[in-house]
């Protein structure tokens, strides 16, 4: 799964049948989905992150003037 190969290729690498590899992969993914904490212990911190909206490839109907090579956030 880490290598991103198909189930058939993973089965070949592990020396098992395709259906066995498929079943094991889905069991593994199901186990990962179940392993989520219900509550978060301790103190949590948060911060804000500002991401400039990209209009790359858009030639018309832009809500702002075009920027040249990146830009700065207008505060």
mmCIF file of the N, C-alpha and C atoms, coordinates in Angstrom:
data_MODEL
# 
_entry.id   MODEL 
# 
loop_
_atom_site.group_PDB 
_atom_site.id 
_atom_site.type_symbol 
_atom_site.label_atom_id 
_atom_site.label_alt_id 
_atom_site.label_comp_id 
_atom_site.label_asym_id 
_atom_site.label_entity_id 
_atom_site.label_seq_id 
_atom_site.pdbx_PDB_ins_code 
_atom_site.Cartn_x 
_atom_site.Cartn_y 
_atom_site.Cartn_z 
_atom_site.occupancy 
_atom_site.B_iso_or_equiv 
_atom_site.pdbx_formal_charge 
_atom_site.auth_seq_id 
_atom_site.auth_comp_id 
_atom_site.auth_asym_id 
_atom_site.auth_atom_id 
_atom_site.pdbx_PDB_model_num 
ATOM 1   N N  . UNK A 1 1  ? 0.824   -1.190  0.000   1.00 0.00 ? 1  UNK A N  1 
ATOM 2   C CA . UNK A 1 1  ? 0.000   0.000   0.000   1.00 0.00 ? 1  UNK A CA 1 
ATOM 3   C C  . UNK A 1 1  ? 0.866   1.250   0.000   1.00 0.00 ? 1  UNK A C  1 
ATOM 4   N N  . UNK A 1 2  ? 1.978   1.205   0.701   1.00 0.00 ? 2  UNK A N  1 
ATOM 5   C CA . UNK A 1 2  ? 2.853   2.380   0.750   1.00 0.00 ? 2  UNK A CA 1 
ATOM 6   C C  . UNK A 1 2  ? 3.399   2.697   -0.635  1.00 0.00 ? 2  UNK A C  1 
ATOM 7   N N  . UNK A 1 3  ? 3.720   1.652   -1.406  1.00 0.00 ? 3  UNK A N  1 
ATOM 8   C CA . UNK A 1 3  ? 4.266   1.860   -2.748  1.00 0.00 ? 3  UNK A CA 1 
ATOM 9   C C  . UNK A 1 3  ? 3.198   2.285   -3.749  1.00 0.00 ? 3  UNK A C  1 
ATOM 10  N N  . UNK A 1 4  ? 1.923   2.141   -3.391  1.00 0.00 ? 4  UNK A N  1 
ATOM 11  C CA . UNK A 1 4  ? 0.840   2.543   -4.276  1.00 0.00 ? 4  UNK A CA 1 
ATOM 12  C C  . UNK A 1 4  ? 0.615   1.605   -5.444  1.00 0.00 ? 4  UNK A C  1 
ATOM 13  N N  . UNK A 1 5  ? 0.984   0.342   -5.278  1.00 0.00 ? 5  UNK A N  1 
ATOM 14  C CA . UNK A 1 5  ? 0.792   -0.623  -6.361  1.00 0.00 ? 5  UNK A CA 1 
ATOM 15  C C  . UNK A 1 5  ? -0.629  -1.181  -6.321  1.00 0.00 ? 5  UNK A C  1 
ATOM 16  N N  . UNK A 1 6  ? -1.024  -1.818  -7.403  1.00 0.00 ? 6  UNK A N  1 
ATOM 17  C CA . UNK A 1 6  ? -2.358  -2.405  -7.481  1.00 0.00 ? 6  UNK A CA 1 
ATOM 18  C C  . UNK A 1 6  ? -2.450  -3.608  -6.547  1.00 0.00 ? 6  UNK A C  1 
ATOM 19  N N  . UNK A 1 7  ? -3.680  -4.061  -6.338  1.00 0.00 ? 7  UNK A N  1 
ATOM 20  C CA . UNK A 1 7  ? -3.887  -5.230  -5.477  1.00 0.00 ? 7  UNK A CA 1 
ATOM 21  C C  . UNK A 1 7  ? -3.253  -6.469  -6.107  1.00 0.00 ? 7  UNK A C  1 
ATOM 22  N N  . UNK A 1 8  ? -3.333  -6.579  -7.421  1.00 0.00 ? 8  UNK A N  1 
ATOM 23  C CA . UNK A 1 8  ? -2.733  -7.727  -8.100  1.00 0.00 ? 8  UNK A CA 1 
ATOM 24  C C  . UNK A 1 8  ? -1.214  -7.740  -7.919  1.00 0.00 ? 8  UNK A C  1 
ATOM 25  N N  . UNK A 1 9  ? -0.585  -6.576  -8.049  1.00 0.00 ? 9  UNK A N  1 
ATOM 26  C CA . UNK A 1 9  ? 0.869   -6.490  -7.861  1.00 0.00 ? 9  UNK A CA 1 
ATOM 27  C C  . UNK A 1 9  ? 1.255   -6.780  -6.412  1.00 0.00 ? 9  UNK A C  1 
ATOM 28  N N  . UNK A 1 10 ? 0.470   -6.273  -5.463  1.00 0.00 ? 10 UNK A N  1 
ATOM 29  C CA . UNK A 1 10 ? 0.736   -6.545  -4.054  1.00 0.00 ? 10 UNK A CA 1 
ATOM 30  C C  . UNK A 1 10 ? 0.616   -8.037  -3.759  1.00 0.00 ? 10 UNK A C  1 
ATOM 31  N N  . UNK A 1 11 ? -0.368  -8.681  -4.376  1.00 0.00 ? 11 UNK A N  1 
ATOM 32  C CA . UNK A 1 11 ? -0.542  -10.128 -4.185  1.00 0.00 ? 11 UNK A CA 1 
ATOM 33  C C  . UNK A 1 11 ? 0.674   -10.888 -4.704  1.00 0.00 ? 11 UNK A C  1 
ATOM 34  N N  . UNK A 1 12 ? 1.189   -10.474 -5.867  1.00 0.00 ? 12 UNK A N  1 
ATOM 35  C CA . UNK A 1 12 ? 2.387   -11.125 -6.422  1.00 0.00 ? 12 UNK A CA 1 
ATOM 36  C C  . UNK A 1 12 ? 3.577   -10.953 -5.494  1.00 0.00 ? 12 UNK A C  1 
ATOM 37  N N  . UNK A 1 13 ? 3.772   -9.721  -4.996  1.00 0.00 ? 13 UNK A N  1 
ATOM 38  C CA . UNK A 1 13 ? 4.909   -9.448  -4.117  1.00 0.00 ? 13 UNK A CA 1 
ATOM 39  C C  . UNK A 1 13 ? 4.841   -10.252 -2.828  1.00 0.00 ? 13 UNK A C  1 
ATOM 40  N N  . UNK A 1 14 ? 3.625   -10.448 -2.297  1.00 0.00 ? 14 UNK A N  1 
ATOM 41  C CA . UNK A 1 14 ? 3.470   -11.164 -1.032  1.00 0.00 ? 14 UNK A CA 1 
ATOM 42  C C  . UNK A 1 14 ? 3.325   -12.668 -1.213  1.00 0.00 ? 14 UNK A C  1 
ATOM 43  N N  . UNK A 1 15 ? 3.143   -13.112 -2.451  1.00 0.00 ? 15 UNK A N  1 
ATOM 44  C CA . UNK A 1 15 ? 2.999   -14.541 -2.709  1.00 0.00 ? 15 UNK A CA 1 
ATOM 45  C C  . UNK A 1 15 ? 1.659   -15.090 -2.251  1.00 0.00 ? 15 UNK A C  1 
ATOM 46  N N  . UNK A 1 16 ? 0.604   -14.286 -2.356  1.00 0.00 ? 16 UNK A N  1 
ATOM 47  C CA . UNK A 1 16 ? -0.734  -14.737 -1.981  1.00 0.00 ? 16 UNK A CA 1 
ATOM 48  C C  . UNK A 1 16 ? -1.673  -14.512 -3.163  1.00 0.00 ? 16 UNK A C  1 
ATOM 49  N N  . UNK A 1 17 ? -2.873  -15.085 -3.081  1.00 0.00 ? 17 UNK A N  1 
ATOM 50  C CA . UNK A 1 17 ? -3.863  -14.924 -4.133  1.00 0.00 ? 17 UNK A CA 1 
ATOM 51  C C  . UNK A 1 17 ? -4.406  -13.490 -4.119  1.00 0.00 ? 17 UNK A C  1 
ATOM 52  N N  . UNK A 1 18 ? -4.904  -13.061 -5.275  1.00 0.00 ? 18 UNK A N  1 
ATOM 53  C CA . UNK A 1 18 ? -5.448  -11.710 -5.416  1.00 0.00 ? 18 UNK A CA 1 
ATOM 54  C C  . UNK A 1 18 ? -6.545  -11.421 -4.401  1.00 0.00 ? 18 UNK A C  1 
ATOM 55  N N  . UNK A 1 19 ? -7.468  -12.365 -4.206  1.00 0.00 ? 19 UNK A N  1 
ATOM 56  C CA . UNK A 1 19 ? -8.584  -12.126 -3.280  1.00 0.00 ? 19 UNK A CA 1 
ATOM 57  C C  . UNK A 1 19 ? -8.097  -12.010 -1.842  1.00 0.00 ? 19 UNK A C  1 
ATOM 58  N N  . UNK A 1 20 ? -7.043  -12.747 -1.504  1.00 0.00 ? 20 UNK A N  1 
ATOM 59  C CA . UNK A 1 20 ? -6.472  -12.643 -0.162  1.00 0.00 ? 20 UNK A CA 1 
ATOM 60  C C  . UNK A 1 20 ? -5.874  -11.259 0.055   1.00 0.00 ? 20 UNK A C  1 
ATOM 61  N N  . UNK A 1 21 ? -5.138  -10.762 -0.929  1.00 0.00 ? 21 UNK A N  1 
ATOM 62  C CA . UNK A 1 21 ? -4.543  -9.428  -0.826  1.00 0.00 ? 21 UNK A CA 1 
ATOM 63  C C  . UNK A 1 21 ? -5.637  -8.362  -0.733  1.00 0.00 ? 21 UNK A C  1 
ATOM 64  N N  . UNK A 1 22 ? -6.698  -8.514  -1.518  1.00 0.00 ? 22 UNK A N  1 
ATOM 65  C CA . UNK A 1 22 ? -7.809  -7.572  -1.487  1.00 0.00 ? 22 UNK A CA 1 
ATOM 66  C C  . UNK A 1 22 ? -8.463  -7.553  -0.114  1.00 0.00 ? 22 UNK A C  1 
ATOM 67  N N  . UNK A 1 23 ? -8.734  -8.726  0.428   1.00 0.00 ? 23 UNK A N  1 
ATOM 68  C CA . UNK A 1 23 ? -9.375  -8.848  1.747   1.00 0.00 ? 23 UNK A CA 1 
ATOM 69  C C  . UNK A 1 23 ? -8.496  -8.255  2.841   1.00 0.00 ? 23 UNK A C  1 
ATOM 70  N N  . UNK A 1 24 ? -7.201  -8.559  2.807   1.00 0.00 ? 24 UNK A N  1 
ATOM 71  C CA . UNK A 1 24 ? -6.286  -8.036  3.828   1.00 0.00 ? 24 UNK A CA 1 
ATOM 72  C C  . UNK A 1 24 ? -6.168  -6.514  3.748   1.00 0.00 ? 24 UNK A C  1 
ATOM 73  N N  . UNK A 1 25 ? -6.125  -5.985  2.524   1.00 0.00 ? 25 UNK A N  1 
ATOM 74  C CA . UNK A 1 25 ? -6.032  -4.536  2.362   1.00 0.00 ? 25 UNK A CA 1 
ATOM 75  C C  . UNK A 1 25 ? -7.247  -3.842  2.970   1.00 0.00 ? 25 UNK A C  1 
ATOM 76  N N  . UNK A 1 26 ? -8.427  -4.378  2.700   1.00 0.00 ? 26 UNK A N  1 
ATOM 77  C CA . UNK A 1 26 ? -9.641  -3.756  3.221   1.00 0.00 ? 26 UNK A CA 1 
ATOM 78  C C  . UNK A 1 26 ? -9.786  -3.948  4.724   1.00 0.00 ? 26 UNK A C  1 
ATOM 79  N N  . UNK A 1 27 ? -9.337  -5.061  5.251   1.00 0.00 ? 27 UNK A N  1 
ATOM 80  C CA . UNK A 1 27 ? -9.342  -5.242  6.709   1.00 0.00 ? 27 UNK A CA 1 
ATOM 81  C C  . UNK A 1 27 ? -8.407  -4.240  7.369   1.00 0.00 ? 27 UNK A C  1 
ATOM 82  N N  . UNK A 1 28 ? -7.248  -4.030  6.760   1.00 0.00 ? 28 UNK A N  1 
ATOM 83  C CA . UNK A 1 28 ? -6.288  -3.080  7.294   1.00 0.00 ? 28 UNK A CA 1 
ATOM 84  C C  . UNK A 1 28 ? -6.853  -1.666  7.280   1.00 0.00 ? 28 UNK A C  1 
ATOM 85  N N  . UNK A 1 29 ? -7.460  -1.259  6.160   1.00 0.00 ? 29 UNK A N  1 
ATOM 86  C CA . UNK A 1 29 ? -8.046  0.083   6.058   1.00 0.00 ? 29 UNK A CA 1 
ATOM 87  C C  . UNK A 1 29 ? -9.200  0.262   7.037   1.00 0.00 ? 29 UNK A C  1 
ATOM 88  N N  . UNK A 1 30 ? -10.001 -0.790  7.237   1.00 0.00 ? 30 UNK A N  1 
ATOM 89  C CA . UNK A 1 30 ? -11.104 -0.720  8.200   1.00 0.00 ? 30 UNK A CA 1 
ATOM 90  C C  . UNK A 1 30 ? -10.574 -0.559  9.622   1.00 0.00 ? 30 UNK A C  1 
ATOM 91  N N  . UNK A 1 31 ? -9.497  -1.275  9.942   1.00 0.00 ? 31 UNK A N  1 
ATOM 92  C CA . UNK A 1 31 ? -8.904  -1.166  11.276  1.00 0.00 ? 31 UNK A CA 1 
ATOM 93  C C  . UNK A 1 31 ? -8.358  0.245   11.513  1.00 0.00 ? 31 UNK A C  1 
ATOM 94  N N  . UNK A 1 32 ? -7.761  0.839   10.489  1.00 0.00 ? 32 UNK A N  1 
ATOM 95  C CA . UNK A 1 32 ? -7.256  2.209   10.621  1.00 0.00 ? 32 UNK A CA 1 
ATOM 96  C C  . UNK A 1 32 ? -8.394  3.193   10.859  1.00 0.00 ? 32 UNK A C  1 
ATOM 97  N N  . UNK A 1 33 ? -9.508  2.988   10.184  1.00 0.00 ? 33 UNK A N  1 
ATOM 98  C CA . UNK A 1 33 ? -10.648 3.895   10.332  1.00 0.00 ? 33 UNK A CA 1 
ATOM 99  C C  . UNK A 1 33 ? -11.247 3.814   11.728  1.00 0.00 ? 33 UNK A C  1 
ATOM 100 N N  . UNK A 1 34 ? -11.196 2.640   12.339  1.00 0.00 ? 34 UNK A N  1 
ATOM 101 C CA . UNK A 1 34 ? -11.756 2.461   13.681  1.00 0.00 ? 34 UNK A CA 1 
ATOM 102 C C  . UNK A 1 34 ? -10.842 3.003   14.770  1.00 0.00 ? 34 UNK A C  1 
ATOM 103 N N  . UNK A 1 35 ? -9.570  3.198   14.451  1.00 0.00 ? 35 UNK A N  1 
ATOM 104 C CA . UNK A 1 35 ? -8.591  3.610   15.448  1.00 0.00 ? 35 UNK A CA 1 
ATOM 105 C C  . UNK A 1 35 ? -8.505  5.134   15.547  1.00 0.00 ? 35 UNK A C  1 
ATOM 106 N N  . UNK A 1 36 ? -9.614  5.780   15.858  1.00 0.00 ? 36 UNK A N  1 
ATOM 107 C CA . UNK A 1 36 ? -9.615  7.226   16.041  1.00 0.00 ? 36 UNK A CA 1 
ATOM 108 C C  . UNK A 1 36 ? -10.008 7.540   17.477  1.00 0.00 ? 36 UNK A C  1 
ATOM 109 N N  . UNK A 1 37 ? -9.341  8.470   18.100  1.00 0.00 ? 37 UNK A N  1 
ATOM 110 C CA . UNK A 1 37 ? -9.689  8.802   19.482  1.00 0.00 ? 37 UNK A CA 1 
ATOM 111 C C  . UNK A 1 37 ? -11.059 9.480   19.559  1.00 0.00 ? 37 UNK A C  1 
ATOM 112 N N  . UNK A 1 38 ? -11.809 9.149   20.578  1.00 0.00 ? 38 UNK A N  1 
ATOM 113 C CA . UNK A 1 38 ? -13.125 9.748   20.762  1.00 0.00 ? 38 UNK A CA 1 
ATOM 114 C C  . UNK A 1 38 ? -13.010 11.164  21.333  1.00 0.00 ? 38 UNK A C  1 
ATOM 115 N N  . UNK A 1 39 ? -12.068 11.363  22.240  1.00 0.00 ? 39 UNK A N  1 
ATOM 116 C CA . UNK A 1 39 ? -11.828 12.687  22.806  1.00 0.00 ? 39 UNK A CA 1 
ATOM 117 C C  . UNK A 1 39 ? -10.341 12.983  22.709  1.00 0.00 ? 39 UNK A C  1 
ATOM 118 N N  . UNK A 1 40 ? -10.020 14.231  22.667  1.00 0.00 ? 40 UNK A N  1 
ATOM 119 C CA . UNK A 1 40 ? -8.625  14.623  22.608  1.00 0.00 ? 40 UNK A CA 1 
ATOM 120 C C  . UNK A 1 40 ? -8.154  14.994  24.008  1.00 0.00 ? 40 UNK A C  1 
ATOM 121 N N  . UNK A 1 41 ? -7.124  14.314  24.504  1.00 0.00 ? 41 UNK A N  1 
ATOM 122 C CA . UNK A 1 41 ? -6.630  14.598  25.848  1.00 0.00 ? 41 UNK A CA 1 
ATOM 123 C C  . UNK A 1 41 ? -5.733  15.832  25.870  1.00 0.00 ? 41 UNK A C  1 
ATOM 124 N N  . UNK A 1 42 ? -5.709  16.494  26.998  1.00 0.00 ? 42 UNK A N  1 
ATOM 125 C CA . UNK A 1 42 ? -4.782  17.602  27.185  1.00 0.00 ? 42 UNK A CA 1 
ATOM 126 C C  . UNK A 1 42 ? -5.260  18.914  26.607  1.00 0.00 ? 42 UNK A C  1 
ATOM 127 N N  . UNK A 1 43 ? -4.326  19.834  26.482  1.00 0.00 ? 43 UNK A N  1 
ATOM 128 C CA . UNK A 1 43 ? -4.613  21.180  26.006  1.00 0.00 ? 43 UNK A CA 1 
ATOM 129 C C  . UNK A 1 43 ? -4.326  21.244  24.513  1.00 0.00 ? 43 UNK A C  1 
ATOM 130 N N  . UNK A 1 44 ? -5.233  21.831  23.776  1.00 0.00 ? 44 UNK A N  1 
ATOM 131 C CA . UNK A 1 44 ? -5.039  21.989  22.343  1.00 0.00 ? 44 UNK A CA 1 
ATOM 132 C C  . UNK A 1 44 ? -4.837  23.448  22.017  1.00 0.00 ? 44 UNK A C  1 
ATOM 133 N N  . UNK A 1 45 ? -4.021  23.702  21.045  1.00 0.00 ? 45 UNK A N  1 
ATOM 134 C CA . UNK A 1 45 ? -3.793  25.067  20.608  1.00 0.00 ? 45 UNK A CA 1 
ATOM 135 C C  . UNK A 1 45 ? -4.175  25.204  19.150  1.00 0.00 ? 45 UNK A C  1 
ATOM 136 N N  . UNK A 1 46 ? -4.582  26.379  18.771  1.00 0.00 ? 46 UNK A N  1 
ATOM 137 C CA . UNK A 1 46 ? -4.937  26.622  17.378  1.00 0.00 ? 46 UNK A CA 1 
ATOM 138 C C  . UNK A 1 46 ? -4.351  27.917  16.912  1.00 0.00 ? 46 UNK A C  1 
ATOM 139 N N  . UNK A 1 47 ? -4.125  28.007  15.642  1.00 0.00 ? 47 UNK A N  1 
ATOM 140 C CA . UNK A 1 47 ? -3.585  29.209  15.060  1.00 0.00 ? 47 UNK A CA 1 
ATOM 141 C C  . UNK A 1 47 ? -4.281  29.417  13.726  1.00 0.00 ? 47 UNK A C  1 
ATOM 142 N N  . UNK A 1 48 ? -4.223  30.623  13.223  1.00 0.00 ? 48 UNK A N  1 
ATOM 143 C CA . UNK A 1 48 ? -4.863  30.864  11.945  1.00 0.00 ? 48 UNK A CA 1 
ATOM 144 C C  . UNK A 1 48 ? -3.839  30.769  10.830  1.00 0.00 ? 48 UNK A C  1 
ATOM 145 N N  . UNK A 1 49 ? -4.325  30.370  9.681   1.00 0.00 ? 49 UNK A N  1 
ATOM 146 C CA . UNK A 1 49 ? -3.463  30.252  8.513   1.00 0.00 ? 49 UNK A CA 1 
ATOM 147 C C  . UNK A 1 49 ? -4.187  30.928  7.355   1.00 0.00 ? 49 UNK A C  1 
ATOM 148 N N  . UNK A 1 50 ? -3.510  31.819  6.688   1.00 0.00 ? 50 UNK A N  1 
ATOM 149 C CA . UNK A 1 50 ? -4.115  32.540  5.586   1.00 0.00 ? 50 UNK A CA 1 
ATOM 150 C C  . UNK A 1 50 ? -3.498  32.032  4.289   1.00 0.00 ? 50 UNK A C  1 
ATOM 151 N N  . UNK A 1 51 ? -4.356  31.617  3.368   1.00 0.00 ? 51 UNK A N  1 
ATOM 152 C CA . UNK A 1 51 ? -3.899  31.138  2.066   1.00 0.00 ? 51 UNK A CA 1 
ATOM 153 C C  . UNK A 1 51 ? -4.511  32.037  1.009   1.00 0.00 ? 51 UNK A C  1 
ATOM 154 N N  . UNK A 1 52 ? -3.674  32.586  0.146   1.00 0.00 ? 52 UNK A N  1 
ATOM 155 C CA . UNK A 1 52 ? -4.166  33.430  -0.932  1.00 0.00 ? 52 UNK A CA 1 
ATOM 156 C C  . UNK A 1 52 ? -4.944  32.572  -1.927  1.00 0.00 ? 52 UNK A C  1 
ATOM 157 N N  . UNK A 1 53 ? -6.101  33.037  -2.358  1.00 0.00 ? 53 UNK A N  1 
ATOM 158 C CA . UNK A 1 53 ? -6.917  32.303  -3.302  1.00 0.00 ? 53 UNK A CA 1 
ATOM 159 C C  . UNK A 1 53 ? -6.288  32.396  -4.684  1.00 0.00 ? 53 UNK A C  1 
ATOM 160 N N  . UNK A 1 54 ? -6.222  31.263  -5.359  1.00 0.00 ? 54 UNK A N  1 
ATOM 161 C CA . UNK A 1 54 ? -5.605  31.213  -6.677  1.00 0.00 ? 54 UNK A CA 1 
ATOM 162 C C  . UNK A 1 54 ? -6.669  31.250  -7.767  1.00 0.00 ? 54 UNK A C  1 
ATOM 163 N N  . UNK A 1 55 ? -6.424  32.077  -8.749  1.00 0.00 ? 55 UNK A N  1 
ATOM 164 C CA . UNK A 1 55 ? -7.284  32.129  -9.921  1.00 0.00 ? 55 UNK A CA 1 
ATOM 165 C C  . UNK A 1 55 ? -6.477  31.706  -11.150 1.00 0.00 ? 55 UNK A C  1 
ATOM 166 N N  . UNK A 1 56 ? -5.550  30.783  -10.956 1.00 0.00 ? 56 UNK A N  1 
ATOM 167 C CA . UNK A 1 56 ? -4.664  30.356  -12.022 1.00 0.00 ? 56 UNK A CA 1 
ATOM 168 C C  . UNK A 1 56 ? -5.471  29.821  -13.206 1.00 0.00 ? 56 UNK A C  1 
ATOM 169 N N  . UNK A 1 57 ? -5.158  30.287  -14.366 1.00 0.00 ? 57 UNK A N  1 
ATOM 170 C CA . UNK A 1 57 ? -5.814  29.834  -15.578 1.00 0.00 ? 57 UNK A CA 1 
ATOM 171 C C  . UNK A 1 57 ? -7.120  30.545  -15.877 1.00 0.00 ? 57 UNK A C  1 
ATOM 172 N N  . UNK A 1 58 ? -7.576  31.392  -14.991 1.00 0.00 ? 58 UNK A N  1 
ATOM 173 C CA . UNK A 1 58 ? -8.830  32.099  -15.209 1.00 0.00 ? 58 UNK A CA 1 
ATOM 174 C C  . UNK A 1 58 ? -8.522  33.416  -15.925 1.00 0.00 ? 58 UNK A C  1 
ATOM 175 N N  . UNK A 1 59 ? -9.174  33.633  -17.048 1.00 0.00 ? 59 UNK A N  1 
ATOM 176 C CA . UNK A 1 59 ? -8.876  34.825  -17.842 1.00 0.00 ? 59 UNK A CA 1 
ATOM 177 C C  . UNK A 1 59 ? -9.950  35.904  -17.726 1.00 0.00 ? 59 UNK A C  1 
ATOM 178 N N  . UNK A 1 60 ? -11.119 35.556  -17.252 1.00 0.00 ? 60 UNK A N  1 
ATOM 179 C CA . UNK A 1 60 ? -12.184 36.551  -17.170 1.00 0.00 ? 60 UNK A CA 1 
ATOM 180 C C  . UNK A 1 60 ? -12.937 36.403  -15.863 1.00 0.00 ? 60 UNK A C  1 
ATOM 181 N N  . UNK A 1 61 ? -13.702 37.419  -15.531 1.00 0.00 ? 61 UNK A N  1 
ATOM 182 C CA . UNK A 1 61 ? -14.558 37.433  -14.341 1.00 0.00 ? 61 UNK A CA 1 
ATOM 183 C C  . UNK A 1 61 ? -13.775 37.258  -13.045 1.00 0.00 ? 61 UNK A C  1 
ATOM 184 N N  . UNK A 1 62 ? -12.576 37.844  -12.983 1.00 0.00 ? 62 UNK A N  1 
ATOM 185 C CA . UNK A 1 62 ? -11.817 37.789  -11.741 1.00 0.00 ? 62 UNK A CA 1 
ATOM 186 C C  . UNK A 1 62 ? -12.293 38.888  -10.807 1.00 0.00 ? 62 UNK A C  1 
ATOM 187 N N  . UNK A 1 63 ? -12.454 38.593  -9.519  1.00 0.00 ? 63 UNK A N  1 
ATOM 188 C CA . UNK A 1 63 ? -12.944 39.596  -8.585  1.00 0.00 ? 63 UNK A CA 1 
ATOM 189 C C  . UNK A 1 63 ? -11.887 40.615  -8.150  1.00 0.00 ? 63 UNK A C  1 
ATOM 190 N N  . UNK A 1 64 ? -10.676 40.498  -8.671  1.00 0.00 ? 64 UNK A N  1 
ATOM 191 C CA . UNK A 1 64 ? -9.613  41.416  -8.282  1.00 0.00 ? 64 UNK A CA 1 
ATOM 192 C C  . UNK A 1 64 ? -8.685  41.614  -9.474  1.00 0.00 ? 64 UNK A C  1 
ATOM 193 N N  . UNK A 1 65 ? -7.777  42.588  -9.377  1.00 0.00 ? 65 UNK A N  1 
ATOM 194 C CA . UNK A 1 65 ? -6.784  42.783  -10.426 1.00 0.00 ? 65 UNK A CA 1 
ATOM 195 C C  . UNK A 1 65 ? -5.756  41.658  -10.355 1.00 0.00 ? 65 UNK A C  1 
ATOM 196 N N  . UNK A 1 66 ? -5.148  41.371  -11.465 1.00 0.00 ? 66 UNK A N  1 
ATOM 197 C CA . UNK A 1 66 ? -4.155  40.302  -11.539 1.00 0.00 ? 66 UNK A CA 1 
ATOM 198 C C  . UNK A 1 66 ? -2.914  40.664  -10.734 1.00 0.00 ? 66 UNK A C  1 
ATOM 199 N N  . UNK A 1 67 ? -2.330  39.677  -10.073 1.00 0.00 ? 67 UNK A N  1 
ATOM 200 C CA . UNK A 1 67 ? -1.070  39.866  -9.350  1.00 0.00 ? 67 UNK A CA 1 
ATOM 201 C C  . UNK A 1 67 ? 0.063   39.372  -10.235 1.00 0.00 ? 67 UNK A C  1 
ATOM 202 N N  . UNK A 1 68 ? 1.205   39.945  -10.059 1.00 0.00 ? 68 UNK A N  1 
ATOM 203 C CA . UNK A 1 68 ? 2.389   39.514  -10.812 1.00 0.00 ? 68 UNK A CA 1 
ATOM 204 C C  . UNK A 1 68 ? 3.314   38.763  -9.866  1.00 0.00 ? 68 UNK A C  1 
ATOM 205 N N  . UNK A 1 69 ? 3.575   37.533  -10.184 1.00 0.00 ? 69 UNK A N  1 
ATOM 206 C CA . UNK A 1 69 ? 4.503   36.683  -9.431  1.00 0.00 ? 69 UNK A CA 1 
ATOM 207 C C  . UNK A 1 69 ? 4.197   36.646  -7.949  1.00 0.00 ? 69 UNK A C  1 
ATOM 208 N N  . UNK A 1 70 ? 3.096   36.015  -7.612  1.00 0.00 ? 70 UNK A N  1 
ATOM 209 C CA . UNK A 1 70 ? 2.737   35.874  -6.212  1.00 0.00 ? 70 UNK A CA 1 
ATOM 210 C C  . UNK A 1 70 ? 1.986   37.078  -5.711  1.00 0.00 ? 70 UNK A C  1 
ATOM 211 N N  . UNK A 1 71 ? 2.224   37.449  -4.507  1.00 0.00 ? 71 UNK A N  1 
ATOM 212 C CA . UNK A 1 71 ? 1.559   38.621  -3.986  1.00 0.00 ? 71 UNK A CA 1 
ATOM 213 C C  . UNK A 1 71 ? 1.580   38.649  -2.479  1.00 0.00 ? 71 UNK A C  1 
ATOM 214 N N  . UNK A 1 72 ? 1.098   39.706  -1.944  1.00 0.00 ? 72 UNK A N  1 
ATOM 215 C CA . UNK A 1 72 ? 1.030   39.880  -0.501  1.00 0.00 ? 72 UNK A CA 1 
ATOM 216 C C  . UNK A 1 72 ? -0.438  39.937  -0.098  1.00 0.00 ? 72 UNK A C  1 
ATOM 217 N N  . UNK A 1 73 ? -0.719  39.514  1.097   1.00 0.00 ? 73 UNK A N  1 
ATOM 218 C CA . UNK A 1 73 ? -2.073  39.557  1.628   1.00 0.00 ? 73 UNK A CA 1 
ATOM 219 C C  . UNK A 1 73 ? -2.441  40.994  1.966   1.00 0.00 ? 73 UNK A C  1 
ATOM 220 N N  . UNK A 1 74 ? -3.564  41.433  1.421   1.00 0.00 ? 74 UNK A N  1 
ATOM 221 C CA . UNK A 1 74 ? -4.037  42.792  1.721   1.00 0.00 ? 74 UNK A CA 1 
ATOM 222 C C  . UNK A 1 74 ? -4.762  42.782  3.040   1.00 0.00 ? 74 UNK A C  1 
ATOM 223 N N  . UNK A 1 75 ? -4.252  43.516  4.031   1.00 0.00 ? 75 UNK A N  1 
ATOM 224 C CA . UNK A 1 75 ? -4.890  43.541  5.352   1.00 0.00 ? 75 UNK A CA 1 
ATOM 225 C C  . UNK A 1 75 ? -5.720  44.765  5.549   1.00 0.00 ? 75 UNK A C  1 
# 
